[in-house]
């Protein structure tokens, strides 16, 4: 648990602005003029009100977007970073930290991995403070409290999917760290599920926030159940969610750009992944860049990537500078149902769901793929499993799910890691490494209960 949470920073993140000292300068007394000042510092007492609680709520939502999908001044966010270790993207950057992430050989002092881990853990603290303040000062706004529980659970879900076994999930109360025993990925997922349940228990109103959060928490809870191997329960849970539903993060050029646009189109530090590169065929990698699939659109209109080395360089064109990105959506619900069919060995039922999506593609953010032809029913469960995860990979491209799915192919479907993750020669020299998780980084060792990952297995 990171010791980096303070209510002063929380208030500033929420956008609360102190009244300027000299707003009425002509009436200031000598004592006022000579008194020591702390411009920009918001004390705990300044946010103990309904207005302050609402500011904490808005600040927590801003942190949620920043650590998950990034944007604005934050080039390091979790979704782009985990996409780099999968086959979705490859590093066309000069930063050694991003290159080693792409190569699946991540050191525990990796600054970029540390940054995204710290942001997500800090965001949990901001969100808990918002929950406490809302309960105290705005207890009737249960939709907002429910949304905070969704945001809290989603951070725990994503960390548990992407980081090693042995993640601390403590908190800071009144400035005092409450260190906890590190949890396995499975226990971290269960913790997330508890918070999604809290969101669902509170999101019972007919107001827009409550309705939105009910759907979002339902999908996120089902995703947690899938990670825990409870496919049938997950499918039953999402049956009521419409395919057209989306919980999106929005962007604007005047405030915050789309994080994937920053890392690809704007800076050319990431290239869309492909099944071949200068080294030849990349074992296990999907041809995201060259498949011509309408769900992952790309272009090769840039002559040089950031490192002047990674060629061919592919720019993603799914997300523009101000394009929204779905955190969860109804498409996720249908894919969860399809996987439950796969687990029940109902291959025809799985294909009915997948082909319905292909022939009538749902909108993702503002991006709507062109319709595709239906696919034939695979002959056996092994080939159906391969097809399912390929379809899901193209549907959820850049949405923070591929990493967890590759881990699940090893953990739940029994496939060797070197038959799932990108393997063989690496395009910047050497070979791909063995990593199938990100490590909890060394800065967490300020926590006396943490000495390092329990293990790095899927």
C-alpha positions as CSV (number, residue, x, y, z in Angstrom):
1,X,0.0,0.0,0.0
2,X,1.5,3.3,-1.1
3,X,1.9,6.0,1.6
4,X,1.1,8.8,-0.8
5,X,-2.5,9.8,0.0
6,X,-3.3,13.2,1.5
7,X,-6.6,15.1,1.6
8,X,-4.9,18.3,0.4
9,X,-4.0,16.6,-2.8
10,X,-7.4,15.0,-3.0
11,X,-9.1,18.4,-2.8
12,X,-6.8,19.9,-5.4
13,X,-7.5,17.0,-7.8
14,X,-11.2,17.5,-7.3
15,X,-10.9,21.0,-8.7
16,X,-11.7,22.9,-5.5
17,X,-10.1,26.4,-5.6
18,X,-9.3,28.5,-2.6
19,X,-10.6,32.1,-2.5
20,X,-7.6,34.4,-3.4
21,X,-6.3,36.1,-0.4
22,X,-6.2,39.5,-2.1
23,X,-9.7,39.5,-3.6
24,X,-10.5,42.6,-1.5
25,X,-7.0,43.9,-1.2
26,X,-8.0,47.4,-0.3
27,X,-9.7,46.2,3.0
28,X,-6.8,43.9,4.1
29,X,-5.3,44.8,7.5
30,X,-1.6,44.9,8.2
31,X,-1.9,41.6,10.0
32,X,-3.6,39.9,7.1
33,X,-1.0,41.2,4.7
34,X,1.9,39.9,6.9
35,X,0.3,36.5,7.8
36,X,2.1,33.5,6.3
37,X,0.3,32.1,3.3
38,X,0.0,28.6,1.7
39,X,-1.3,29.2,-1.8
40,X,-2.9,26.2,-3.3
41,X,-3.1,24.3,0.0
42,X,-6.5,23.0,1.0
43,X,-6.7,21.8,4.6
44,X,-9.0,18.9,5.7
45,X,-11.5,21.3,7.3
46,X,-12.0,23.1,4.0
47,X,-13.6,20.1,2.4
48,X,-15.8,18.9,5.3
49,X,-19.1,19.9,3.6
50,X,-21.5,18.8,0.9
51,X,-19.6,20.9,-1.6
52,X,-16.3,19.3,-0.5
53,X,-17.8,15.8,-0.7
54,X,-19.0,16.5,-4.3
55,X,-15.5,17.8,-5.1
56,X,-13.9,14.6,-3.8
57,X,-16.4,12.6,-5.9
58,X,-15.4,14.5,-9.1
59,X,-11.7,14.2,-8.2
60,X,-12.0,10.5,-7.8
61,X,-13.7,10.2,-11.2
62,X,-10.8,12.2,-12.7
63,X,-8.3,9.9,-11.1
64,X,-10.2,6.9,-12.4
65,X,-9.8,8.1,-16.0
66,X,-6.2,9.1,-15.5
67,X,-4.9,5.8,-14.1
68,X,-7.0,3.5,-16.4
69,X,-6.9,5.0,-19.9
70,X,-4.6,8.0,-19.4
71,X,-4.7,11.2,-21.4
72,X,-3.8,14.8,-20.9
73,X,-0.4,15.2,-19.3
74,X,-0.4,11.5,-18.1
75,X,1.4,9.4,-20.7
76,X,1.6,6.4,-18.3
77,X,-1.7,4.6,-17.7
78,X,-2.5,1.0,-17.0
79,X,-4.4,0.1,-20.1
80,X,-1.7,1.3,-22.6
81,X,1.0,-0.3,-20.4
82,X,-0.7,-3.8,-20.2
83,X,-1.5,-3.6,-24.0
84,X,2.3,-3.3,-24.5
85,X,3.1,-6.6,-22.9
86,X,0.4,-8.4,-25.0
87,X,0.2,-8.7,-28.8
88,X,-2.0,-5.6,-29.1
89,X,0.9,-3.1,-29.3
90,X,4.7,-3.1,-29.5
91,X,7.2,-0.5,-28.4
92,X,8.4,1.9,-30.9
93,X,9.9,4.0,-28.1
94,X,13.4,4.6,-26.8
95,X,12.5,4.2,-23.1
96,X,14.1,1.0,-21.8
97,X,11.2,0.6,-19.4
98,X,8.6,0.4,-22.2
99,X,10.9,-1.8,-24.2
100,X,11.3,-4.4,-21.4
101,X,7.6,-4.4,-20.8
102,X,7.0,-5.2,-24.5
103,X,9.7,-7.9,-24.3
104,X,8.0,-9.5,-21.3
105,X,11.1,-9.1,-19.1
106,X,10.1,-6.5,-16.5
107,X,12.4,-5.5,-13.6
108,X,10.9,-4.6,-10.2
109,X,12.3,-1.1,-10.4
110,X,10.7,-0.3,-13.7
111,X,9.6,3.4,-13.4
112,X,6.7,3.2,-15.9
113,X,5.2,0.1,-14.3
114,X,5.7,1.7,-10.9
115,X,3.9,4.8,-12.1
116,X,0.7,3.0,-13.2
117,X,0.7,0.8,-10.1
118,X,1.1,3.8,-7.8
119,X,-1.6,5.7,-9.6
120,X,-4.1,2.9,-9.3
121,X,-3.4,2.4,-5.6
122,X,-3.6,6.1,-4.9
123,X,-6.9,6.3,-6.7
124,X,-8.2,3.7,-4.3
125,X,-7.4,6.1,-1.5
126,X,-9.0,9.1,-3.2
127,X,-12.1,7.0,-3.9
128,X,-12.4,5.8,-0.3
129,X,-12.2,9.4,0.9
130,X,-15.0,10.3,-1.5
131,X,-17.1,7.4,-0.3
132,X,-16.7,8.5,3.4
133,X,-17.4,12.2,2.6
134,X,-20.5,11.3,0.5
135,X,-21.9,9.1,3.3
136,X,-21.4,11.9,5.8
137,X,-22.5,15.0,3.8
138,X,-24.6,13.7,0.9
139,X,-26.0,10.4,2.1
140,X,-29.1,10.5,-0.1
141,X,-27.0,10.7,-3.3
142,X,-26.7,6.9,-3.3
143,X,-26.0,6.8,-7.1
144,X,-22.8,8.7,-6.6
145,X,-21.8,6.5,-3.7
146,X,-22.5,3.5,-5.8
147,X,-20.3,4.9,-8.6
148,X,-17.5,5.3,-6.1
149,X,-17.7,1.6,-5.1
150,X,-17.7,0.7,-8.8
151,X,-14.5,2.8,-9.4
152,X,-12.9,1.3,-6.2
153,X,-13.8,-2.3,-7.3
154,X,-12.6,-1.7,-10.9
155,X,-9.1,-0.6,-9.7
156,X,-8.9,-3.8,-7.6
157,X,-10.2,-5.9,-10.5
158,X,-7.7,-4.5,-12.9
159,X,-4.7,-4.7,-10.6
160,X,-5.6,-8.4,-9.8
161,X,-5.8,-9.2,-13.5
162,X,-2.5,-7.6,-14.4
163,X,-0.1,-7.8,-11.4
164,X,1.5,-10.7,-9.6
165,X,0.2,-12.7,-6.8
166,X,0.8,-10.8,-3.6
167,X,-0.7,-7.3,-4.0
168,X,-1.2,-5.2,-0.9
169,X,-4.7,-3.6,-0.8
170,X,-4.4,-1.4,2.3
171,X,-5.6,2.2,2.9
172,X,-4.7,5.4,4.7
173,X,-7.1,6.6,7.4
174,X,-6.6,10.1,8.8
175,X,-3.0,10.1,7.5
176,X,-2.2,6.8,9.2
177,X,-1.3,3.9,6.8
178,X,-3.3,0.7,7.5
179,X,-1.0,-2.0,6.1
180,X,-2.5,-5.3,5.1
181,X,-1.3,-8.7,4.2
182,X,-0.7,-8.9,0.4
183,X,-3.4,-10.8,-1.4
184,X,-3.3,-13.4,-4.2
185,X,-4.9,-12.5,-7.5
186,X,-7.9,-14.6,-6.6
187,X,-8.4,-12.8,-3.3
188,X,-7.9,-9.5,-4.9
189,X,-10.7,-10.4,-7.3
190,X,-13.0,-11.4,-4.5
191,X,-12.3,-8.0,-2.8
192,X,-13.3,-6.3,-6.0
193,X,-16.4,-8.4,-6.1
194,X,-17.4,-7.2,-2.6
195,X,-17.2,-3.6,-3.8
196,X,-19.2,-4.3,-6.9
197,X,-21.8,-5.8,-4.7
198,X,-21.9,-2.6,-2.6
199,X,-22.3,-0.6,-5.8
200,X,-25.2,-2.8,-6.9
201,X,-26.9,-2.6,-3.5
202,X,-26.8,1.2,-3.7
203,X,-27.6,1.7,-7.4
204,X,-31.3,1.1,-7.1
205,X,-32.7,4.5,-8.0
206,X,-34.2,5.6,-11.3
207,X,-31.8,8.5,-11.7
208,X,-29.2,8.5,-14.6
209,X,-26.2,7.9,-12.4
210,X,-27.8,4.9,-10.6
211,X,-29.0,3.3,-13.8
212,X,-25.6,3.7,-15.4
213,X,-23.7,2.4,-12.4
214,X,-26.0,-0.6,-12.0
215,X,-25.2,-1.8,-15.6
216,X,-21.5,-1.0,-15.2
217,X,-21.1,-2.8,-11.8
218,X,-23.1,-5.7,-13.2
219,X,-20.7,-6.2,-16.1
220,X,-17.6,-5.7,-13.9
221,X,-18.9,-8.2,-11.3
222,X,-19.5,-10.7,-14.0
223,X,-16.0,-10.1,-15.4
224,X,-14.7,-10.8,-11.8
225,X,-16.7,-14.1,-11.7
226,X,-15.2,-15.2,-15.1
227,X,-11.7,-14.6,-13.7
228,X,-12.7,-16.9,-10.8
229,X,-14.0,-19.6,-13.1
230,X,-17.7,-19.0,-12.4
231,X,-18.9,-18.7,-16.0
232,X,-22.5,-19.7,-15.6
233,X,-23.1,-17.2,-12.7
234,X,-21.4,-14.5,-14.7
235,X,-23.6,-15.1,-17.8
236,X,-26.8,-15.1,-15.7
237,X,-25.8,-11.8,-14.1
238,X,-25.4,-9.9,-17.4
239,X,-28.4,-11.2,-19.1
240,X,-30.4,-8.0,-18.5
241,X,-27.7,-5.7,-19.8
242,X,-28.5,-4.3,-23.3
243,X,-25.8,-4.8,-26.0
244,X,-26.0,-1.1,-26.8
245,X,-25.0,0.0,-23.2
246,X,-21.7,1.8,-22.6
247,X,-19.9,3.3,-19.6
248,X,-17.5,5.6,-21.4
249,X,-14.7,8.0,-20.5
250,X,-14.8,11.1,-22.6
251,X,-12.0,13.4,-23.8
252,X,-11.6,16.9,-25.1
253,X,-8.8,18.8,-26.7
254,X,-9.2,21.7,-24.2
255,X,-8.7,19.4,-21.2
256,X,-7.5,15.8,-21.8
257,X,-6.6,13.8,-24.9
258,X,-7.3,10.1,-25.4
259,X,-4.4,8.2,-24.0
260,X,-4.0,5.8,-26.8
261,X,-4.1,8.7,-29.3
262,X,-1.2,10.2,-27.4
263,X,1.0,7.1,-27.4
264,X,0.3,6.2,-31.1
265,X,-0.8,9.0,-33.4
266,X,0.7,11.9,-31.5
267,X,4.1,10.5,-30.3
268,X,4.5,7.3,-32.3
269,X,5.8,5.5,-29.2
270,X,3.5,2.5,-29.7
271,X,2.9,0.6,-32.9
272,X,-0.1,-1.6,-33.3
273,X,1.0,-5.2,-32.9
274,X,1.1,-7.8,-35.7
275,X,1.9,-11.4,-36.3
276,X,5.1,-10.6,-38.3
277,X,7.8,-7.9,-38.0
278,X,11.4,-7.5,-39.1
279,X,12.4,-10.6,-37.2
280,X,9.8,-12.7,-39.1
281,X,6.8,-14.5,-37.7
282,X,5.9,-13.6,-34.1
283,X,4.7,-16.8,-32.5
284,X,1.2,-16.6,-31.0
285,X,0.7,-12.9,-31.9
286,X,-2.6,-11.9,-33.7
287,X,-2.3,-9.8,-36.9
288,X,-4.1,-6.8,-35.4
289,X,-2.3,-4.4,-37.8
290,X,-2.5,-6.4,-41.0
291,X,-5.7,-8.4,-40.8
292,X,-7.8,-5.7,-42.3
293,X,-10.4,-6.4,-39.6
294,X,-12.9,-3.6,-39.3
295,X,-12.7,-3.7,-35.5
296,X,-9.0,-2.7,-35.5
297,X,-8.4,-0.1,-38.1
298,X,-4.8,1.0,-38.8
299,X,-2.7,3.0,-41.2
300,X,1.0,3.1,-42.2
301,X,1.1,6.8,-43.2
302,X,4.0,7.7,-40.8
303,X,7.5,7.1,-42.2
304,X,9.3,7.1,-38.9
305,X,8.3,5.9,-35.4
306,X,9.7,7.6,-32.3
307,X,12.7,5.3,-32.1
308,X,13.4,5.4,-35.9
309,X,13.8,1.7,-35.7
310,X,10.5,-0.2,-35.3
311,X,9.4,-0.8,-38.9
312,X,6.8,-1.3,-40.3
313,X,5.1,1.1,-37.9
314,X,1.3,0.9,-37.6
315,X,-0.9,3.7,-36.3
316,X,-4.2,2.8,-34.7
317,X,-7.1,4.7,-36.1
318,X,-9.8,3.4,-33.7
319,X,-9.4,6.4,-31.4
320,X,-8.9,10.0,-32.3
321,X,-7.7,12.7,-30.1
322,X,-11.1,13.4,-28.4
323,X,-12.8,10.0,-28.9
324,X,-14.5,8.3,-26.0
325,X,-13.4,4.9,-24.8
326,X,-15.7,2.3,-23.2
327,X,-14.6,1.1,-19.7
328,X,-17.4,-1.6,-19.8
329,X,-20.2,-2.1,-22.3
330,X,-23.0,-4.4,-23.4
331,X,-20.6,-6.0,-25.8
332,X,-18.6,-7.3,-22.8
333,X,-21.9,-8.8,-21.5
334,X,-22.4,-10.8,-24.7
335,X,-18.9,-12.0,-24.8
336,X,-19.3,-13.2,-21.2
337,X,-22.4,-15.1,-22.3
338,X,-20.5,-16.6,-25.2
339,X,-17.7,-17.9,-23.0
340,X,-20.2,-19.5,-20.7
341,X,-21.6,-21.3,-23.7
342,X,-18.0,-22.4,-24.6
343,X,-17.5,-23.7,-21.1
344,X,-20.8,-25.7,-21.3
345,X,-19.5,-27.2,-24.6
346,X,-22.4,-25.5,-26.4
347,X,-20.2,-24.4,-29.3
348,X,-23.2,-23.7,-31.6
349,X,-24.7,-21.4,-28.9
350,X,-21.3,-19.6,-28.6
351,X,-21.2,-19.0,-32.3
352,X,-24.8,-17.7,-32.4
353,X,-23.7,-15.0,-30.0
354,X,-20.4,-14.2,-31.7
355,X,-22.0,-14.1,-35.2
356,X,-24.8,-11.9,-34.0
357,X,-22.1,-9.4,-33.0
358,X,-20.3,-9.7,-36.2
359,X,-23.3,-9.2,-38.4
360,X,-24.7,-6.3,-36.3
361,X,-21.6,-4.7,-34.7
362,X,-22.3,-2.5,-31.6
363,X,-20.7,0.9,-31.3
364,X,-17.6,1.2,-29.1
365,X,-17.2,4.7,-27.8
366,X,-18.0,6.5,-31.0
367,X,-16.4,3.9,-33.2
368,X,-18.7,1.5,-35.1
369,X,-17.1,-1.3,-37.1
370,X,-18.5,-2.4,-40.4
371,X,-20.6,-5.5,-40.5
372,X,-18.7,-8.8,-41.0
373,X,-19.8,-12.2,-42.3
374,X,-20.7,-15.0,-40.0
375,X,-18.2,-17.7,-39.1
376,X,-18.7,-21.4,-39.3
377,X,-19.1,-23.5,-36.1
378,X,-15.7,-24.9,-35.1
379,X,-15.3,-28.7,-35.0
380,X,-14.2,-29.1,-31.4
381,X,-13.8,-27.3,-28.1
382,X,-10.0,-26.6,-28.6
383,X,-10.5,-24.8,-31.9
384,X,-13.6,-23.1,-30.5
385,X,-11.5,-21.8,-27.6
386,X,-8.9,-20.4,-30.0
387,X,-11.6,-18.7,-32.1
388,X,-13.4,-17.3,-29.1
389,X,-10.3,-15.6,-27.7
390,X,-9.4,-14.3,-31.2
391,X,-12.8,-12.8,-31.6
392,X,-12.7,-11.3,-28.1
393,X,-9.3,-9.8,-28.8
394,X,-10.5,-7.9,-31.8
395,X,-13.6,-6.8,-30.1
396,X,-11.8,-5.5,-26.9
397,X,-8.7,-4.1,-28.6
398,X,-7.1,-1.4,-26.4
399,X,-9.7,-1.9,-23.6
400,X,-7.6,-3.5,-20.9
401,X,-8.8,-7.1,-21.2
402,X,-6.3,-8.9,-23.5
403,X,-3.7,-9.2,-20.7
404,X,-6.1,-10.9,-18.3
405,X,-7.4,-13.2,-21.1
406,X,-3.9,-14.4,-22.0
407,X,-3.3,-15.2,-18.3
408,X,-6.6,-17.1,-18.2
409,X,-5.7,-19.1,-21.3
410,X,-2.8,-20.4,-19.2
411,X,-4.5,-20.6,-15.8
412,X,-8.0,-21.8,-16.8
413,X,-7.6,-23.4,-20.2
414,X,-4.3,-25.2,-19.5
415,X,-2.3,-23.8,-22.4
416,X,1.4,-23.4,-21.9
417,X,2.5,-19.7,-21.7
418,X,4.8,-20.1,-24.7
419,X,1.8,-21.1,-26.8
420,X,-0.2,-18.1,-25.7
421,X,2.0,-15.0,-25.3
422,X,4.2,-13.5,-28.0
423,X,7.4,-15.6,-28.1
424,X,10.6,-16.0,-30.0
425,X,12.9,-13.3,-31.4
426,X,12.2,-9.7,-30.1
427,X,12.4,-6.9,-32.6
428,X,14.9,-4.9,-30.6
429,X,17.3,-7.8,-30.0
430,X,17.3,-10.9,-27.9
431,X,14.1,-12.9,-27.3
432,X,10.8,-12.4,-25.6
433,X,11.0,-13.1,-21.8
434,X,8.8,-15.3,-19.6
435,X,6.7,-12.7,-17.8
436,X,3.0,-13.3,-17.7
437,X,2.3,-10.6,-15.0
438,X,3.6,-7.3,-14.0
439,X,5.5,-7.1,-10.7
440,X,4.4,-5.0,-7.8
441,X,7.3,-2.6,-7.9
442,X,10.0,-2.0,-5.3
443,X,8.5,1.3,-4.0
444,X,5.9,-0.9,-2.3
445,X,8.6,-2.2,0.0
446,X,8.0,0.8,2.3
447,X,5.1,-1.4,3.4
448,X,6.6,-3.7,6.1
449,X,4.2,-6.5,5.1
450,X,5.5,-6.6,1.5
451,X,8.8,-8.1,0.5
452,X,8.0,-8.8,-3.1
453,X,5.7,-10.8,-5.3
454,X,4.6,-14.2,-3.9
455,X,4.9,-15.5,-7.5
456,X,4.7,-14.3,-11.1
457,X,2.5,-17.2,-12.4
458,X,-0.6,-16.7,-14.5
